[in-house]
């Protein structure tokens, strides 16, 4: 969603694996049972900002990048909203993607419906899935529903559409209206029928009634049984029966704080434990160092994380969950993209970020221990004598194992492990070198090491 100017619209947080349930009923996942679509478990999600992706800013121009993204290891292409944008109260020249005028009409800035269908087919032909950003909480203030169904919108005591925060370009929808709910679901189904998309990333999902999402999912599954749903929320009830994945916002904020020297590795452990306690064991956290909101409103990963940006990017791949790459991260784009104006990405990679992300994607796909939630290995901490700065852990699935150690400080740290590290028969990532076990190790500022077998 477009960010508010003063209250960051983040939601809640984060990762998880095997999980205790508190006082809610336990969800038991058999290791051989798939709770989510099979293609989700070792997937990397890639967020597509169509407007800024190419100088043309069109679907057809973006399609030229599909082979590159396939080679990168992207599995799920998440398109920010592609529908027509409202004129009333419009932000900037081009407006916000999240101010939708017509839910079933393509923004001509990007091309036509046929152009989008072609991109989806080409992505499918290369083995990638496509999900569409869905804005169910609100529409533009001049949405086609406004005149036809004025009662579908929340109004104040004088009958006016209130302005939320500084979102002068949107109007909140009234979920007390059954016919509005039905039309919203019908609009979602349109994109599956017409474009064969594979799911939705649902904007501010926690502000929409959960029972709406339940009804929507039931309808969507009649068209595509393996539909994938990602909630822009950290609301546990959404993942108990509707959504596959959620935003790991809290963990993201903790990563920023650690990178800035305002917290240490213990805060990451605590954030991880909170997710394990709050969420069902199968809920998949989407873990990220950037996205469209963070990049445009809070700064690039380099602004927020500095020299630790690659360290935290690597962490998102080895924790139980789904990593995210935002448009341009794979070339180390170190610039905030404008949100309401044209601002094309420069596709130059002087610092080798493409190889960095490609190698992480390859590792995630090749080692079953790194699959997410009930299909992968549980995270088990490896004790060390410098736990405030050093996080060492392993994930094991059958004969597959990944062992990691991260220095979450800007100083060189010496660490002694409570067991031989990493153990016998491991290779180092990313150079595949044979390694020997050791009881202690020196790690430079923000240095990390990953071993696998």
C-alpha positions in Angstrom: 0.0 0.0 0.0 1.1 3.6 -0.5 2.7 4.8 2.7 1.1 7.4 5.1 3.3 10.4 5.5 3.7 10.0 9.3 2.5 6.6 10.5 4.4 3.9 8.7 1.8 1.5 7.4 3.5 -1.7 8.5 1.6 -4.3 10.1 3.0 -7.0 12.3 5.6 -9.6 12.0 7.3 -12.7 11.1 8.8 -16.0 10.7 8.1 -19.5 11.9 8.5 -23.2 11.7 7.4 -25.7 14.3 5.3 -23.7 16.7 3.6 -23.9 20.0 0.0 -22.7 20.0 -0.7 -21.0 23.3 -4.4 -21.4 24.0 -5.5 -21.8 20.4 -6.1 -25.2 18.9 -2.9 -26.8 17.6 -2.4 -27.3 13.8 -0.5 -30.5 13.3 1.3 -30.8 10.0 2.3 -34.2 8.7 5.7 -34.0 7.0 4.2 -35.7 3.9 1.1 -33.5 3.7 1.2 -30.3 1.7 -0.7 -27.5 3.4 0.2 -25.0 0.6 0.5 -25.4 -3.1 3.5 -27.6 -3.9 5.3 -24.9 -5.8 5.4 -22.6 -2.8 7.8 -24.5 -0.5 11.2 -23.6 -2.0 10.0 -20.5 -3.9 11.5 -17.0 -4.0 8.9 -14.2 -4.6 9.9 -11.3 -6.9 8.0 -8.0 -6.8 7.4 -6.3 -10.1 7.1 -2.5 -10.3 5.9 -2.3 -13.9 6.0 1.5 -14.1 9.6 1.8 -13.1 10.9 -1.5 -14.6 11.7 -0.2 -18.1 11.8 3.1 -19.8 8.6 2.1 -21.6 6.9 1.0 -18.3 4.8 -1.6 -20.1 4.1 -5.3 -19.8 5.6 -6.0 -23.2 8.9 -4.3 -22.2 8.9 -6.2 -18.9 8.5 -9.5 -20.8 11.9 -9.1 -22.2 13.3 -9.6 -18.7 11.6 -12.9 -18.1 14.5 -15.1 -19.2 16.8 -13.1 -16.9 14.5 -13.5 -14.0 14.2 -17.2 -14.6 18.0 -17.5 -14.6 18.0 -15.4 -11.4 15.8 -18.0 -9.7 12.6 -16.0 -9.3 9.6 -18.3 -8.9 6.6 -16.1 -8.1 6.2 -12.8 -9.9 4.1 -10.4 -7.8 2.8 -7.6 -9.9 1.9 -4.4 -8.1 -1.7 -3.4 -9.0 -2.2 -3.1 -12.8 -5.7 -1.6 -12.9 -6.8 1.9 -13.9 -5.9 4.6 -11.4 -8.3 7.3 -10.1 -8.1 10.9 -11.1 -9.9 12.5 -8.0 -7.3 13.5 -5.4 -4.6 11.8 -7.5 -1.1 11.8 -6.0 1.5 13.2 -8.3 1.3 13.0 -12.0 0.7 9.3 -12.5 -1.0 8.4 -9.2 -0.8 5.5 -6.9 -1.2 1.9 -8.0 -3.3 1.5 -4.9 -6.0 4.0 -5.9 -8.0 1.7 -8.2 -10.7 3.1 -10.5 -11.9 -0.1 -12.1 -11.0 -3.5 -10.7 -11.3 -5.3 -14.0 -9.7 -2.8 -16.3 -6.0 -2.6 -17.2 -4.1 0.7 -16.8 -3.3 1.7 -20.4 0.0 3.1 -19.0 1.1 -0.5 -18.9 -0.6 -1.9 -22.0 -3.8 -4.0 -22.6 -5.4 -7.0 -21.0 -4.0 -9.1 -23.9 -0.5 -7.8 -23.1 -0.9 -8.8 -19.5 -2.3 -12.2 -20.5 0.7 -12.7 -22.7 3.2 -11.9 -19.9 1.4 -14.4 -17.6 1.6 -17.1 -20.3 5.3 -16.4 -21.0 6.0 -16.6 -17.3 4.1 -19.9 -17.0 6.0 -21.2 -20.1 9.2 -20.6 -18.2 8.0 -22.3 -15.0 7.2 -19.1 -13.0 3.9 -18.3 -11.3 2.2 -14.9 -11.3 0.2 -13.2 -8.5 -1.6 -9.9 -8.6 -1.7 -7.2 -5.9 -5.3 -6.9 -4.7 -6.6 -3.8 -3.0 -9.8 -4.8 -1.3 -9.9 -2.3 1.6 -10.5 0.8 -0.5 -10.7 2.1 -4.1 -10.1 5.4 -5.7 -12.6 8.2 -4.8 -13.9 8.1 -8.4 -14.2 4.4 -8.7 -16.9 3.2 -11.1 -18.8 1.8 -8.1 -19.0 5.3 -6.5 -21.9 6.5 -8.6 -23.5 3.2 -9.1 -23.4 2.1 -5.5 -22.7 5.0 -3.2 -23.7 2.9 -0.2 -20.8 0.6 -0.8 -18.5 3.2 0.8 -17.8 4.2 4.4 -19.2 7.6 5.1 -19.2 10.1 8.0 -22.2 11.5 9.8 -22.7 14.1 7.1 -22.5 11.5 4.3 -19.1 12.4 3.2 -16.2 10.1 2.3 -13.6 10.6 5.1 -9.9 10.9 4.3 -7.8 8.3 6.0 -4.4 9.6 7.1 -3.1 11.5 4.1 -4.6 9.1 1.6 -6.6 11.8 -0.3 -6.9 9.6 -3.3 -8.8 6.7 -1.8 -12.2 5.8 -0.3 -12.8 3.0 2.2 -15.2 0.3 1.2 -18.1 -0.8 3.4 -17.9 -4.5 4.2 -21.4 -4.5 5.8 -22.7 -4.6 2.2 -23.1 -8.2 1.0 -23.5 -7.1 -2.6 -20.2 -5.2 -2.5 -18.5 -8.3 -1.1 -19.9 -10.4 -3.9 -18.8 -8.0 -6.6 -15.3 -7.8 -5.1 -15.0 -11.6 -5.2 -16.4 -11.6 -8.8 -13.6 -9.1 -9.7 -10.9 -11.3 -8.2 -12.2 -14.3 -10.1 -12.1 -12.2 -13.3 -8.3 -12.2 -13.2 -8.1 -15.9 -12.8 -10.5 -16.6 -15.6 -9.1 -14.0 -18.0 -5.4 -14.0 -17.3 -4.8 -17.4 -15.5 -3.0 -15.8 -12.6 -2.0 -18.0 -9.7 -2.9 -16.0 -6.7 -3.0 -12.6 -4.9 -0.9 -10.4 -2.6 -3.7 -8.8 -0.6 -3.1 -5.2 0.4 -3.8 -4.2 4.1 -5.4 -7.6 4.5 -5.9 -7.2 8.2 -8.2 -4.2 7.7 -10.7 -6.4 5.7 -13.0 -8.8 7.6 -11.5 -12.3 7.8 -14.9 -13.8 6.9 -14.6 -12.0 3.5 -11.3 -13.6 2.8 -12.7 -17.0 3.7 -15.5 -16.6 1.3 -13.2 -15.2 -1.4 -10.8 -18.1 -1.0 -13.6 -20.7 -1.3 -14.7 -19.1 -4.6 -11.2 -18.7 -6.0 -10.4 -22.3 -5.3 -13.3 -23.4 -7.6 -11.3 -21.9 -10.4 -7.7 -22.7 -9.3 -7.4 -25.2 -6.5 -3.8 -24.4 -5.8 -4.3 -20.7 -5.4 -1.7 -18.8 -3.4 -2.6 -16.0 -1.0 -0.1 -13.6 0.6 -1.4 -11.2 3.3 0.1 -7.8 3.8 -0.5 -8.3 7.5 0.8 -10.0 10.6 -2.6 -11.1 11.9 -2.4 -14.8 13.0 -6.1 -15.6 12.4 -5.7 -14.8 8.7 -3.2 -17.6 8.3 -5.1 -20.2 10.3 -7.7 -20.8 7.5 -7.1 -18.4 4.6 -3.7 -17.1 3.7 -0.6 -19.1 2.9 1.9 -16.4 3.8 2.2 -13.1 5.7 4.5 -10.1 6.0 7.3 -10.6 8.5 7.2 -6.9 9.4 8.4 -7.2 13.0 11.4 -9.2 12.1 12.1 -6.8 9.3 12.2 -3.9 11.8 14.4 -5.8 14.1 16.9 -6.4 11.2 17.0 -2.6 10.6 17.6 -1.9 14.3 20.4 -4.5 14.5 22.0 -3.1 11.4 21.9 0.4 12.9 23.5 -0.8 16.2 20.3 -0.2 18.2 19.7 -3.9 19.0 21.6 -7.1 18.9 21.2 -10.7 17.9 18.9 -11.4 20.9 16.2 -9.2 19.4 16.2 -11.4 16.3 15.9 -14.5 18.4 13.0 -12.9 20.3 11.2 -11.8 17.1 11.6 -15.4 15.7 10.2 -16.8 19.0 7.2 -14.4 18.9 6.3 -15.7 15.4 6.5 -19.3 16.6 4.3 -18.5 19.5 1.7 -16.3 17.7 1.3 -18.1 14.4 0.2 -21.6 13.3 3.2 -23.8 12.5 2.4 -23.8 8.7 2.0 -20.1 8.2 4.8 -18.9 5.9 6.5 -15.6 6.8 7.7 -13.5 3.8 11.0 -12.2 4.9 12.5 -9.2 3.2 15.1 -6.4 3.3 13.1 -4.2 0.9 9.8 -3.8 -0.9 8.0 -1.0 -2.7 6.9 0.7 0.6 10.3 0.4 2.3 12.2 1.6 -0.8 10.1 4.6 -1.6 9.2 5.8 1.9 11.8 4.5 4.4 14.8 4.2 2.2 16.8 1.6 0.3 18.2 -1.4 2.2 21.6 0.4 1.9 20.2 3.5 3.7 18.6 1.3 6.5 21.1 -1.5 6.8 24.4 -0.1 5.4 27.2 -2.6 5.3 24.9 -5.2 6.7 22.5 -5.3 3.8 24.0 -8.4 2.1 24.2 -10.1 5.5 20.5 -9.7 6.2 19.6 -10.6 2.6 21.4 -13.9 3.1 19.6 -14.4 6.4 16.2 -14.2 4.6 17.1 -17.3 2.6 18.2 -19.6 5.4 15.4 -18.9 7.9 12.1 -20.8 7.6 10.0 -18.7 5.2 9.9 -17.2 1.8 12.4 -14.6 0.7 11.5 -11.5 -1.4 13.4 -9.6 -4.0 12.1 -6.2 -5.0 12.6 -4.8 -8.5 16.2 -3.6 -8.8 17.6 -5.3 -5.7 19.2 -8.0 -7.8 21.5 -5.3 -9.3 22.1 -3.4 -6.0 19.9 -0.4 -7.0 20.8 2.2 -4.4 18.1 4.7 -5.0 14.6 5.4 -3.7 12.1 5.0 -6.6 9.5 7.7 -6.9 6.0 6.4 -6.2 3.8 8.7 -8.2 6.1 9.7 -11.1 8.0 7.9 -13.8 11.4 6.9 -12.4 13.0 4.0 -14.4 15.4 1.5 -12.8 19.0 1.4 -14.1 19.9 -2.2 -14.8 23.6 -2.1 -14.1 25.3 -4.4 -11.6 28.8 -3.3 -10.8 28.9 -5.0 -7.4 27.8 -8.5 -8.4 24.4 -8.6 -6.8 22.9 -10.7 -9.5 25.3 -13.5 -8.8 24.8 -13.0 -5.1 21.0 -13.5 -5.3 21.3 -16.2 -8.0 23.5 -18.3 -5.7 21.1 -17.9 -2.8 18.2 -19.0 -4.9 20.1 -22.0 -6.1 21.0 -23.0 -2.6 17.4 -22.7 -1.4 16.1 -24.8 -4.2 18.8 -27.5 -4.0 18.7 -28.2 -0.3 15.4 -29.5 1.2 16.4 -28.4 4.6 15.7 -24.8 3.5 12.2 -25.5 2.3 9.6 -23.4 4.2 7.6 -24.5 7.2 6.4 -28.1 7.5 8.4 -29.3 4.5 11.8 -28.0 5.7 14.1 -28.4 8.6 13.3 -26.8 12.0 15.8 -24.1 13.0 17.9 -25.4 15.9 20.4 -23.0 17.6 24.0 -24.0 18.0 25.3 -22.6 21.3 28.2 -20.2 21.4 29.9 -18.0 23.9 29.1 -14.7 22.1 25.4 -14.9 21.6 24.7 -11.2 21.8 26.6 -10.7 18.5 26.8 -14.1 16.9 23.8 -16.2 15.8 24.7 -19.8 14.9 22.1 -22.4 14.0 21.3 -25.3 11.7 18.4 -26.7 9.8 18.2 -30.4 9.0 15.9 -32.4 6.8 16.7 -36.1 6.4 20.3 -36.3 5.1 20.3 -32.6 4.1 21.6 -30.0 6.5 22.5 -26.3 6.4 24.6 -24.7 9.1 25.0 -21.0 9.5 26.8 -18.4 11.6 26.2 -14.7 11.4 28.1 -11.8 13.0 25.5 -9.2 13.6 27.9 -6.4 14.7 30.2 -3.9 13.0 33.2 -5.3 14.8 35.3 -8.4 14.3 34.1 -11.1 16.7 35.7 -14.3 18.0 33.3 -17.1 18.8 33.7 -20.5 20.4 31.0 -23.1 19.6 29.6 -25.7 21.9 30.0 -28.4 19.3 32.2 -29.0 16.3 31.3 -26.5 13.7 29.9 -27.1 11.1 30.5 -30.9 11.5 31.8 -33.5 9.0 31.1 -33.7 5.3 30.1 -30.0 4.7 30.9 -27.7 1.9 31.1 -23.9 2.0 28.6 -21.6 0.3 28.9 -20.2 -2.3 32.2 -21.7 -3.6 31.5 -25.3 -2.7 34.9 -25.7 -1.0 35.4 -28.6 1.3 35.7 -27.5 4.9 36.9 -29.0 8.2 35.3 -28.7 11.6 36.5 -26.3 14.2 35.6 -25.2 17.7 36.2 -21.5 17.3 36.1 -18.9 14.5 36.9 -15.2 13.8 34.2 -13.3 11.9 34.7 -9.9 10.4 32.2 -7.1 10.7 28.8 -8.4 9.4 30.5 -11.5 8.1 28.4 -14.7 7.7 29.2 -18.2 6.7 26.9 -20.9 5.4 27.7 -24.5 5.1 25.7 -27.3 3.6 25.6 -31.1 2.9 
